[in-house]
């Protein structure tokens, strides 16, 4: 009977010790922000560079993932598919929409792999033909920020599960 009690106490202490220290000894997942390509041409603007830079900043500031240049446990890649600029009715307001596909690959848990399209849009005032989208950089930057946030939220929810 005493051996059963000792075994029970020993087992209880062993599991409680291990479960409380596992976070200190476990390896952090690493993430690699891979290549972002553009199937679209928007003159001199590179959306790929902006999104990649913004994603790297978000991962470093707000994620428990460790950033690596290559061979990460999680690999993120993307391609910009299209952009759309349209007028809203007969008003001088235009809508700028950016569409891209993201590929998420988890080497440790392949069941979590996915590919998904994301889009983001922003309205801006188009006063005349000389006042074009390039004079309205904040609208474009806002679209890329919104897109980055959507992508980061999806990545975070998948990597934390």
Residue, then its C-alpha position, 0 to 999 in steps of 0.5 A: x500500500x505504501x508503494x502505491x502511495x509513493x508511486x502516486x506522489x512521484x507520478x503526480x510530482x513528475x507530471x506537474x513538474x514537466x507540465x509547468x516547465x515545458x514552455x521554457x524548454x520547448x522550441x519556438x516555431x520559426x517562420x520564413x517570409x518567402x517570396x511575394x510575386x506580382x502578376x500585376x504591373x502598377x507602374x513604379x509601385x511594388x506591393x510585394x516589397x511593402x507587404x513582405x516588410x509589413x509582415x516581417x514587422x508584425x511577426x517580430x512585434x506581435x507574434x511568438x514566432x521566431x523569424x528566420x531567413x530560410x528553412x522555417x517551420x512555417x513558410x509564407x509565400x504570396x502572389x498579387x493577382x489583380x488590382x481594381x480601380x473603379x468610380x463610385x457612381x457619378x461621384x469623384x470618389x474612387x475605390x482601389x482594391x488589391x487582391x492576392x493569394x497567400x500560401x501557408x505551409x507548416x512543415x511540422x503540421x502539414x494538416x494546417x497548410x492552406x492557400x487563400x485569397x485576400x483582398x483589401x480596398x480603400x476609397x479616395x477622392x479623385x478631384x480631376x484627371x491630374x489628381x491621380x492615384x500616385x498623388x494619393x499614396x496614403x490610400x495605397x499604403x492603407x490598402x497594403x496595411x489592411x491587407x497585411x493585418x488580414x494576412x497576419x491575423x490568419x497566420x497567427x490563428x493557424x500558428x497558435x493552434 
